[in-house]
Amino acid sequence: MKTVEPLGAVRERVLGSLRQEIIAGRLLPGDRLVERELAERFGVSRVPVREAIRALVAEGFVHFETPRRTVVRRLTPTDVTELFELREALEVYATGLAAERATRADLAELEELLDRAAEATAADDAEAITDINTRFHDRILAMAGNSLLISVMDPVDGRLRWLTRRNEEWPLLLSEHRELYAAIASGDRERARAHALAHVQANHRSTVRHLFGDGDGDAGDEHFGQSKGAGTGAGTGAGFEGEE
């Protein structure tokens, strides 16, 4: 007898797949998402697809240009700056707490992630690097031991991964993470906070430069993805024709 997958599980599967396609760049800013075509592609009904799209809207990945036209968001420099300002405020604080509260097991886990990041960097495996680096920062957040801090960061974590995936200065990123690890391992809260602040600010500048060709992150008219045919569904051929 065939097992029927619960609606909630179907929704989460579709949501996870679409989120990852956006983060990995297989769906570009301006690409259209249409319930009917997505339902056919995933082999599901339109209900879980509709719910997944609504969740992506809430997470900030997509938005409704019109009631019948849903597209991947085109991020502006202001969007990017606001995300990094939040990351700076929360992650720097969390890193200071992690330095005070880290156990030997915590530090061993960070070391293991750094070793894996080094292997992925040597292999130029962008998807693996992004995943490992995200886990590195997630682990630091967990080490802070503040569940409220985690709940505040969780809604923007995916968008930060989306942004930093575009930053391909992998060897530099690995070097910064090693320095951050050393600062946390020292147990010095202020040293850890200083390294975390420098890391977030450097990552902000690098991300803005890669997305917009600009080094300051000031608000402007240009949107992330606009110069690549976004808005027409032509970014990668992965866009979806809408139902007007």
SVG drawing of the C-alpha trace seen along z (x, -y; Angstrom):
<svg xmlns="http://www.w3.org/2000/svg" viewBox="-4 -56 48 58">
<polyline fill="none" stroke="black" stroke-width="0.4" points="0.0,0.0 1.4,-3.4 2.1,-5.8 0.5,-9.2 2.9,-12.0 1.4,-14.4 0.5,-17.9 2.8,-19.6 5.7,-17.4 5.0,-18.1 5.0,-21.8 8.3,-21.6 9.9,-19.6 8.8,-22.0 9.8,-25.0 13.2,-23.6 13.9,-22.8 12.8,-26.3 14.7,-28.0 17.9,-26.1 17.4,-26.9 17.3,-30.6 20.3,-30.5 22.3,-28.5 21.4,-30.9 19.5,-28.4 16.5,-30.8 17.6,-34.4 16.1,-37.7 13.2,-38.5 12.5,-34.8 8.8,-34.0 7.2,-31.3 3.9,-29.8 1.9,-27.4 0.7,-25.3 4.2,-24.7 5.8,-24.1 3.1,-21.6 3.8,-19.7 7.6,-19.8 7.4,-18.5 4.5,-16.1 2.3,-17.6 -1.0,-19.5 -1.0,-23.3 -1.9,-23.7 1.5,-22.9 3.2,-24.9 1.0,-27.9 1.8,-27.5 5.6,-27.2 5.5,-30.4 3.8,-32.3 6.5,-31.1 9.2,-32.3 7.4,-35.7 7.5,-35.8 11.2,-34.8 12.0,-37.6 13.1,-35.5 10.2,-36.3 7.4,-38.9 4.2,-39.5 4.7,-42.1 1.0,-41.8 -1.6,-39.5 -1.0,-37.1 2.8,-37.5 5.3,-36.1 9.0,-36.7 12.3,-36.2 13.1,-39.4 15.6,-41.9 17.6,-43.0 18.8,-46.6 22.0,-47.9 19.7,-49.1 18.3,-45.6 21.8,-44.2 23.0,-46.9 20.0,-46.3 20.6,-42.6 24.3,-43.1 23.5,-45.7 21.3,-43.1 23.9,-40.5 26.5,-42.8 24.4,-43.6 23.5,-40.0 26.4,-38.0 29.1,-40.1 27.2,-39.8 26.8,-36.1 30.5,-35.6 31.4,-37.3 29.1,-35.0 30.5,-32.0 34.1,-32.9 33.0,-32.9 30.9,-29.7 32.7,-27.5 33.5,-23.9 36.3,-21.7 33.6,-19.8 32.4,-23.0 35.9,-24.1 36.6,-20.6 33.4,-20.9 34.5,-24.3 37.9,-22.9 36.3,-20.0 34.2,-22.4 37.3,-24.5 39.1,-21.4 36.1,-20.6 35.9,-24.1 39.6,-24.0 38.9,-20.8 35.9,-22.4 37.9,-25.6 40.7,-23.6 38.2,-21.8 36.4,-25.1 33.1,-23.5 30.9,-26.6 27.9,-24.8 29.8,-22.8 31.7,-25.9 28.4,-27.8 26.9,-24.9 29.9,-24.4 30.4,-28.2 26.7,-28.5 27.1,-25.6 30.2,-27.3 28.2,-30.4 25.2,-28.5 27.5,-26.6 28.9,-29.8 25.3,-31.1 24.4,-27.8 27.5,-28.1 26.3,-31.5 23.6,-29.6 20.8,-32.2 17.7,-30.6 16.1,-34.0 19.1,-35.2 18.8,-32.1 15.1,-32.7 15.8,-36.3 18.5,-35.3 16.6,-32.3 14.2,-34.3 17.1,-36.1 19.6,-33.2 18.4,-32.1 18.7,-35.5 22.2,-35.9 23.2,-32.6 21.7,-33.9 23.9,-37.0 27.1,-35.4 26.8,-32.7 27.6,-35.4 30.8,-36.2 33.4,-33.8 36.5,-35.1 36.7,-31.7 40.4,-31.6 40.0,-34.9 36.8,-33.8 38.5,-30.7 41.4,-32.8 38.9,-35.0 37.1,-32.1 40.3,-30.6 41.1,-33.9 37.6,-34.0 38.0,-30.5 41.3,-31.5 39.7,-34.5 36.8,-32.3 39.2,-29.6 41.2,-32.3 38.2,-32.8 38.6,-36.6 35.2,-38.1 36.3,-41.4 38.9,-39.9 36.2,-37.6 33.8,-40.5 36.4,-42.6 37.2,-39.7 33.5,-39.1 32.9,-42.8 35.8,-42.9 34.6,-39.7 31.0,-40.9 32.1,-44.3 34.5,-42.8 31.9,-40.3 29.5,-43.2 31.9,-45.1 32.8,-42.1 29.2,-41.1 28.2,-44.5 31.1,-44.6 30.2,-41.3 26.5,-42.1 26.6,-45.7 30.2,-46.5 30.2,-49.1 32.3,-49.3 30.2,-51.3 26.8,-49.7 24.9,-53.0 21.3,-52.8 20.9,-53.2 18.6,-52.4 20.5,-49.3 19.1,-45.9 20.8,-42.6 20.2,-40.6 18.9,-43.5 21.9,-43.6 21.5,-39.9 18.1,-40.1 16.2,-39.7 12.6,-40.7 12.1,-38.9 12.7,-35.3 15.8,-35.2 18.4,-35.0 19.2,-31.2 16.2,-29.9 14.9,-28.8 12.1,-31.4 8.5,-30.4 5.9,-31.9 3.1,-33.5 -0.6,-33.2 -1.8,-36.7"/>
</svg>
